[in-house]
Amino acid sequence: MKTVSTDLMSEIGGGIDSLRGAMGKIGGTCKDCHEDFHLKKD
């Protein structure tokens, strides 16, 4: 998470398209951990 957060900060000056790519990485990082704690649906 720390690495992708740093990447996000480096993209701030690059416009909205740069931020979108960096935000996607943060979302993927969060999803990786949260998936482990979801109840499995049968």
Buried (B, 14 or more C-beta within 10 A) or exposed (E): EEEBEEBBEEBEEEEEEBBEEBEEBBEEBEEEEEEEEEEEEE
